[in-house]
């Protein structure tokens, strides 16, 4: 601390030797870098803590909503062309519901037994034409 007292008065700076100036400058540099490093670690710690708190709240909300999840399916299904097709349709619906239930359970990190699918309907595609064309082009270029 004695070196800093010489830097307070501008007249005494000229009387300080070069070695003492360099040592004091290095000390000030390391002190500034240390304070910055400690502040960054504190910011990182607060960010991790807030993330864990928010994830805990979201997990509680997801578990509470898991029992009331509803999935949508087209209500205007095309009429079956033949009686054989109507016999296969319930099996397809059961498979679709099983797949949707498994996907929802995986995304919510919960068991399939906690989810009840009551309604399934398909939502209309609202993707812009240019986006659909680009997606089709990308998929076509890979095969």
N, C-alpha and C positions, 0 to 999 in steps of 0.2 A: 504494500500500500504506500510505502514511502516514495516509490517512483511516480505514483500518480500525483502527488502533491507538487512535484516539479512541473507538471504539465498544466497546472491551474493558471499559473502566472506566465504570460507570453514572454516576459523578459528573462525568465529562468530557463526557458527551453533552449536558448542559445548556449547556455553554460553546461548543458547535459551532454555527455559523450555519446558517440554514435552507437556503441554497444548497448548502452542503457536504453537508448531510444528504440533499438531493434527489439530488445527483450520486452520492453513495455508494450510495444506494438504487437508482438506475437501473443503476449498475455491477453491483450484486449481482443485480438482476433479469436483466440481460443475461447474466451469467455463469451463472446457474441455467438460463435458457432455452437457452443454448449447450450446456451439459453434457447437458441433456435431449435436444436435437436430435442431438447426436453419439451418444448412447446409442441413440436410435431408429434412426439410420442403421446402427449396428453390428448391432442386432437384425435389421433388414431384410436386411443383407448375409449374416448367418448363416443366415437363413431361405432366401434364394435359393441359397446354397451347399448347404445340406442338401437342398433340392428337386432340384438338379441331380445330386447324388450318388445320391439315391433313384431318380430317373428313370433314371439310368445302370444301376443295379443291376436295376431292373425291365425295362429293355430287353434286358439280357443274359439274364434269365430267360425273357422272351417268345421271344427268338430260339432259345434252347435247347429250349423246349417246342413251338415251331412245328412241328417234325418229328413230334411225337408227339400232335398234337391229334386228339381223337376227338369226333365230333358224333353226336347221338342221333336215331333215327327210329323210328316205331312198328314193333314186331316183329309184332304181330297185325294185318296189313293185311287189309282185306276182300277176299274172293275175287272175281275178275273175273266180271262177269255174262255177258260174251260173249267169244269168241276175239279179236275186233277190239280189245277193251279191253286184252287182255294184250299185244298188239303195241305199243300206245301207251304202256304203263306203263314199259318200260325207258327210253324217251325222256324221260318225265317225271322218272324217278329221276335220269337224267344231268343234266337241267336243274336239279333241286333240289340235287344235289351241287355243280354248278358255282356256283350262287348262294351256297350255304353256304360254299364254299371262298373265293369272292371276298369275302364278308362277313368271314370270319375273317382273311383276309389284310389287309383294310383296317383292321380293328381292331388288328391286331398290327403294322401298318406294315411288312409284309414282302411278298415276292413270292408269287404263287399256286403257284409251282413248289416252294416250301419246305414246303408243307402237303399232307398226305395224309389224306383223309377215308376212314376204314376202316369206320365203323359209323354209321348214322343212325337215331335213334329219337326219337319225340316224347315229351316228358315230360308227365305229367298236369297239368292246370291246377289249381293250388292257391290261386287267387285267391278271396277271400271273395265271397259272393253279392252283398253290398251294393256291393262294388267293381266287379263286372261290370255290375251294374245302372246304376251311376253312369256308367261308361264308355260303355255303350250309349246312355244318355240324352244324354251330351255329344256323341257322334258323330251321333245323330239330330237334335240341335238345329242342327247346322251345315249340314244339307242342306235 
